[in-house]
Amino acid sequence: MKKVVALVGVLAAAFLFFWISEKGEVEEKTATPDFSQPEQVERSEDFFTNRDLNELEAVNYSKYSDLLADLSDGESPIRKSTQQEFVGAKANGTGNSWTAYFEK
C-alpha cells in the first residue's frame, strides 16, 4: 500500500512539475516576442501600392459609383476626363467616399 501511495505521489509531482514549467514557457513566449525573424505585415487597404502618394494625383469621389463612372473600360482603366492612368483607390472612413489615385 505504501508503494502505491508513493507511486501516485511521484506521478502527481511529475505532472505538476511539467504543467507548471509548460505554463511558464507559454506565458514567456507571449510576453517577449522573437524579433530575430521579420514579421509578416498583412497588406492593408491603405497600402494598395508601393508608390509614393506624392507622385500621384488624388481625386475624391463621394460614391463608389462615381469613381467607376469616371473610369474607362479596358485592361488598364483610364480616367475619362483627363486620360490619366488609374493606379488604385481606397475607401475613406466608413466607405462612403473614395479616393482614387492617378498618374500625374
N, CA and C of each residue as an Amber inpcrd file, in Angstrom:
protein
   312
   0.8200000  -1.1900000   0.0000000   0.0000000   0.0000000   0.0000000
   0.8740000   1.2680000   0.0000000   1.9630000   1.2330000   0.7540000
   2.8610000   2.3830000   0.8020000   3.5060000   2.6290000  -0.5570000
   3.7700000   1.5550000  -1.3070000   4.3770000   1.6980000  -2.6310000
   3.4080000   2.3790000  -3.5950000   2.1270000   2.0430000  -3.5160000
   1.1090000   2.6400000  -4.3890000   0.9730000   4.1250000  -4.0800000
   0.9200000   4.4790000  -2.8060000   0.8010000   5.8840000  -2.4160000
   2.0430000   6.6580000  -2.8620000   3.2170000   6.0620000  -2.6960000
   4.4550000   6.7170000  -3.1190000   4.4860000   6.8920000  -4.6320000
   4.0330000   5.8910000  -5.3830000   4.0000000   5.9710000  -6.8430000
   3.0330000   7.0540000  -7.3070000   1.8470000   7.1110000  -6.6960000
   0.8690000   8.1490000  -7.0430000   1.4360000   9.5270000  -6.7010000
   2.1150000   9.6480000  -5.5790000   2.7200000  10.9220000  -5.1920000
   3.7890000  11.3640000  -6.1650000   4.6350000  10.4330000  -6.6180000
   5.6850000  10.7560000  -7.5860000   5.0700000  11.1630000  -8.9210000
   4.0470000  10.4370000  -9.3610000   3.3810000  10.7870000 -10.6290000
   2.7040000  12.1510000 -10.5360000   2.0480000  12.4330000  -9.4100000
   1.3940000  13.7320000  -9.2310000   2.4310000  14.8520000  -9.2150000
   3.5520000  14.6220000  -8.5490000   4.6050000  15.6380000  -8.5040000
   5.1900000  15.8800000  -9.8930000   5.4030000  14.8050000 -10.6590000
   5.9320000  14.9520000 -12.0180000   4.9450000  15.7020000 -12.9010000
   3.6570000  15.3660000 -12.7720000   2.6310000  16.0530000 -13.5580000
   2.6130000  17.5500000 -13.2240000   2.6040000  17.8860000 -11.9360000
   2.5880000  19.2890000 -11.5310000   3.8470000  20.0220000 -12.0000000
   4.9900000  19.3630000 -11.9230000   6.2370000  19.9780000 -12.3690000
   6.1790000  20.3350000 -13.8510000   5.7550000  19.3780000 -14.6890000
   5.6840000  19.6440000 -16.1310000   4.5900000  20.6460000 -16.4670000
   3.4740000  20.6000000 -15.7640000   2.3700000  21.5220000 -16.0240000
   2.7950000  22.9590000 -15.7140000   3.4660000  23.1460000 -14.5820000
   3.9030000  24.4890000 -14.1910000   5.0130000  24.9840000 -15.1150000
   5.9440000  24.1130000 -15.4790000   7.0340000  24.5580000 -16.3550000
   6.5200000  24.8950000 -17.7490000   5.5610000  24.1560000 -18.2970000
   4.9870000  24.4780000 -19.6090000   4.1710000  25.7510000 -19.5410000
   3.4500000  25.9530000 -18.4670000   2.6540000  27.1640000 -18.3110000
   3.5610000  28.3900000 -18.3070000   4.6920000  28.3080000 -17.6570000
   5.6490000  29.4100000 -17.6420000   6.2270000  29.6850000 -19.0130000
   6.4760000  28.6420000 -19.8100000   7.0220000  28.8250000 -21.1560000
   6.0180000  29.5110000 -22.0640000   4.7420000  29.1530000 -21.9440000
   3.7140000  29.7730000 -22.7800000   3.5900000  31.2470000 -22.4350000
   3.5650000  31.5690000 -21.1540000   3.4830000  32.9750000 -20.7630000
   4.7210000  33.7400000 -21.2080000   5.8720000  33.1060000 -21.1320000
   7.1110000  33.7540000 -21.5270000   7.1410000  34.0240000 -23.0240000
   6.6220000  33.1030000 -23.8260000   6.6120000  33.2930000 -25.2770000
   5.7110000  34.4480000 -25.6670000   4.5680000  34.5930000 -25.0200000
   3.6690000  35.6830000 -25.3660000   4.1750000  37.0090000 -24.8230000
   4.9610000  36.9770000 -23.7520000   5.4340000  38.2200000 -23.1540000
   6.5850000  38.8310000 -23.9540000   7.4890000  38.0200000 -24.4890000
   8.6400000  38.5410000 -25.2270000   8.6420000  37.9780000 -26.6430000
   8.2320000  38.7780000 -27.6180000   8.2270000  38.2850000 -28.9970000
   9.6430000  38.1040000 -29.5290000   9.7740000  37.2200000 -30.4930000
  11.0670000  36.9310000 -31.1100000  11.2610000  37.8730000 -32.2940000
  12.2410000  38.7620000 -32.1890000  12.4860000  39.7350000 -33.2460000
  13.5650000  39.2790000 -34.2170000  13.9920000  38.0290000 -34.0930000
  15.0290000  37.5460000 -34.9970000  14.4710000  37.2820000 -36.3950000
  13.1860000  36.9830000 -36.5080000  12.5480000  36.7560000 -37.8000000
  11.7400000  37.9940000 -38.1770000  11.7780000  38.4260000 -39.4250000
  10.9670000  39.5780000 -39.8260000   9.4880000  39.2240000 -39.7540000
   8.7220000  40.1500000 -39.2410000   7.2920000  39.9120000 -39.0780000
   6.5760000  40.1890000 -40.3980000   5.6890000  39.2990000 -40.7700000
   4.9130000  39.4830000 -41.9850000   3.7510000  40.4290000 -41.6880000
   3.6750000  41.5250000 -42.4160000   2.6210000  42.5020000 -42.2200000
   1.5870000  42.3030000 -43.3110000   0.3400000  42.1690000 -42.8910000
  -0.7220000  41.9940000 -43.8780000  -0.9330000  43.3120000 -44.6160000
  -1.2370000  43.1890000 -45.8920000  -1.4850000  44.3870000 -46.6820000
  -2.8060000  44.9980000 -46.2510000  -2.7920000  46.2700000 -46.1050000
  -3.9770000  46.9990000 -45.7200000  -4.4950000  47.7530000 -46.9350000
  -5.7500000  48.2040000 -46.8460000  -6.2920000  48.9430000 -47.9760000
  -5.5530000  50.2610000 -48.1760000  -4.8670000  50.7570000 -47.1510000
  -4.0720000  51.9700000 -47.3030000  -2.8000000  51.7080000 -48.0920000
  -2.3550000  50.4540000 -48.1520000  -1.1080000  50.1150000 -48.8140000
  -1.3900000  49.3580000 -50.1110000  -2.1810000  49.9490000 -50.9870000
  -2.5320000  49.2840000 -52.2360000  -1.4140000  49.3950000 -53.2590000
  -0.4810000  50.2750000 -53.0280000   0.6140000  50.4590000 -53.9670000
   1.8810000  50.7710000 -53.1870000   3.0040000  50.4350000 -53.7520000
   4.2650000  50.7700000 -53.0930000   4.8120000  52.1020000 -53.5840000
   4.0240000  52.8320000 -54.3110000   4.4370000  54.1330000 -54.8390000
   4.2770000  55.2120000 -53.7750000   5.0380000  56.2630000 -53.9110000
   4.8960000  57.4200000 -53.0390000   3.6420000  58.1700000 -53.4720000
   2.7420000  58.4120000 -52.5350000   1.4740000  59.0500000 -52.8910000
   1.6680000  60.4880000 -53.3590000   2.7930000  61.0970000 -53.0470000
   3.0570000  62.4560000 -53.5270000   3.3340000  62.4770000 -55.0230000
   3.6780000  61.3320000 -55.5940000   3.9200000  61.2470000 -57.0360000
   2.6180000  61.0980000 -57.8180000   1.5150000  60.8590000 -57.1200000
   0.2410000  60.5830000 -57.7800000  -0.7470000  61.7130000 -57.5260000
  -1.7270000  61.8240000 -58.4220000  -2.7940000  62.7990000 -58.2420000
  -3.9570000  62.1190000 -57.5350000  -4.3950000  62.6860000 -56.4140000
  -5.5060000  62.1270000 -55.6390000  -6.7930000  62.8510000 -56.0070000
  -7.8420000  62.0760000 -56.2850000  -9.1470000  62.6310000 -56.6190000
 -10.1670000  61.9830000 -55.6950000 -10.9810000  62.8130000 -55.0160000
 -12.0010000  62.2980000 -54.1030000 -13.3380000  62.1740000 -54.8160000
 -14.0120000  61.0600000 -54.5590000 -15.3400000  60.8010000 -55.1040000
 -16.2930000  60.5600000 -53.9460000 -17.5140000  61.0940000 -54.0650000
 -18.4750000  60.9300000 -52.9730000 -19.0560000  59.5210000 -52.9220000
 -19.1030000  58.8340000 -54.0650000 -19.6370000  57.4630000 -54.1110000
 -18.7440000  56.5970000 -54.9870000 -18.7810000  55.3090000 -54.7110000
 -18.0080000  54.3510000 -55.5000000 -18.5090000  54.3270000 -56.9430000
 -19.8010000  54.5060000 -57.1260000 -20.3520000  54.5010000 -58.4850000
 -19.8290000  55.6890000 -59.2930000 -19.5880000  56.8330000 -58.6330000
 -19.0000000  57.9820000 -59.3260000 -17.5770000  57.6710000 -59.7910000
 -16.8350000  56.9560000 -58.9540000 -15.4790000  56.5480000 -59.3200000
 -15.5120000  55.6390000 -60.5380000 -16.3880000  54.6550000 -60.5240000
 -16.4780000  53.7320000 -61.6580000 -16.9410000  54.4350000 -62.9240000
 -17.8150000  55.4240000 -62.7820000 -18.3060000  56.1540000 -63.9510000
 -17.1980000  56.9850000 -64.5970000 -16.2250000  57.4250000 -63.8100000
 -15.1430000  58.2530000 -64.3370000 -14.0250000  57.4200000 -64.9640000
 -14.0500000  56.0940000 -64.7850000 -13.0160000  55.2260000 -65.3490000
 -13.4920000  54.5860000 -66.6420000 -12.5670000  54.4420000 -67.5940000
 -12.8970000  53.7800000 -68.8580000 -12.8010000  52.2740000 -68.6800000
 -13.5230000  51.5460000 -69.5100000 -13.4410000  50.0870000 -69.5010000
 -12.2160000  49.6730000 -70.2970000 -11.6280000  48.5560000 -69.9150000
 -10.4630000  48.0660000 -70.6380000  -9.4850000  47.3960000 -69.7050000
  -8.3490000  46.9810000 -70.2910000  -7.3320000  46.2890000 -69.4930000
  -6.7710000  47.1900000 -68.4030000  -6.3150000  48.3770000 -68.7800000
  -5.8260000  49.3250000 -67.7750000  -6.7850000  50.5120000 -67.7600000
  -7.5220000  50.6920000 -66.6610000  -8.5050000  51.7860000 -66.6090000
  -7.8340000  53.1530000 -66.7030000  -8.5000000  54.0580000 -67.3830000
  -8.0040000  55.4190000 -67.5770000  -9.1180000  56.3720000 -67.1700000
  -8.7580000  57.4810000 -66.5400000  -9.7460000  58.4890000 -66.1650000
 -10.2420000  59.1690000 -67.4320000 -11.5430000  59.1650000 -67.6160000
 -12.1340000  59.6770000 -68.8580000 -11.8780000  61.1670000 -69.0510000
 -11.9640000  61.9430000 -67.9730000 -11.8840000  63.3970000 -68.1310000
 -10.4720000  63.8900000 -68.4420000  -9.4320000  63.2270000 -67.9550000
  -8.0650000  63.7210000 -68.1570000  -7.1620000  62.7360000 -68.8860000
  -7.6290000  61.5360000 -69.1540000  -6.8620000  60.4770000 -69.8160000
  -5.6340000  60.0580000 -69.0020000  -5.7120000  60.1680000 -67.6760000
  -4.6190000  59.7310000 -66.8060000  -4.8250000  58.2680000 -66.4330000
  -3.7040000  57.5520000 -66.2790000  -3.7680000  56.1280000 -65.9450000
  -4.1540000  55.9500000 -64.4750000  -5.1030000  55.0580000 -64.2230000
  -5.5830000  54.7510000 -62.8790000  -4.5730000  53.8580000 -62.1700000
  -4.1980000  54.2100000 -60.9290000  -3.2430000  53.4270000 -60.1460000
  -3.9600000  52.6030000 -59.0940000  -4.8960000  53.2010000 -58.3650000
  -5.6160000  52.4830000 -57.3170000  -6.5650000  53.4070000 -56.5950000
  -7.3350000  52.8300000 -55.6680000  -8.2950000  53.6140000 -54.8990000
  -8.4370000  53.0050000 -53.5170000  -8.9120000  53.8290000 -52.5900000
  -9.1710000  53.3340000 -51.2380000 -10.4100000  54.0200000 -50.6890000
 -11.0890000  53.3130000 -49.7930000 -12.2730000  53.8560000 -49.1410000
 -11.8350000  54.7780000 -48.0120000 -12.5550000  55.8550000 -47.8300000
 -12.2670000  56.7980000 -46.7440000 -13.2630000  56.5720000 -45.6170000
 -12.7700000  56.3980000 -44.4180000 -13.6430000  56.2550000 -43.2530000
 -14.5240000  55.0370000 -43.3380000 -15.8280000  55.2500000 -43.3820000
 -16.7900000  54.1480000 -43.3850000 -17.0240000  53.5860000 -44.7780000
 -16.3770000  54.1080000 -45.7730000 -16.5290000  53.5890000 -47.1280000
 -17.5160000  54.3700000 -47.9660000 -18.0260000  55.4860000 -47.4270000
 -18.9730000  56.2870000 -48.2010000 -18.2750000  57.0970000 -49.2810000
 -17.0770000  57.6010000 -48.9980000 -16.3380000  58.3490000 -50.0090000
 -15.0750000  57.5750000 -50.3690000 -14.5800000  57.8310000 -51.5700000
 -13.4240000  57.1010000 -52.0940000 -12.3810000  58.0860000 -52.5930000
 -11.1180000  57.7090000 -52.4690000 -10.0100000  58.4750000 -53.0370000
  -9.3520000  57.6160000 -54.0950000  -9.3040000  58.1290000 -55.3170000
  -8.6590000  57.4180000 -56.4250000  -7.3330000  58.1020000 -56.7210000
  -6.3580000  57.3030000 -57.1310000  -5.0270000  57.8220000 -57.4390000
  -4.7150000  57.5780000 -58.9060000  -4.2290000  58.6460000 -59.5630000
  -3.9180000  58.6080000 -60.9850000  -2.4870000  59.0930000 -61.1980000
  -1.8960000  58.6890000 -62.3380000  -0.5780000  59.2060000 -62.7250000
  -0.7010000  60.7000000 -62.9790000   0.3450000  61.4570000 -62.6280000
   0.3270000  62.9080000 -62.8920000   0.6930000  63.1780000 -64.3230000
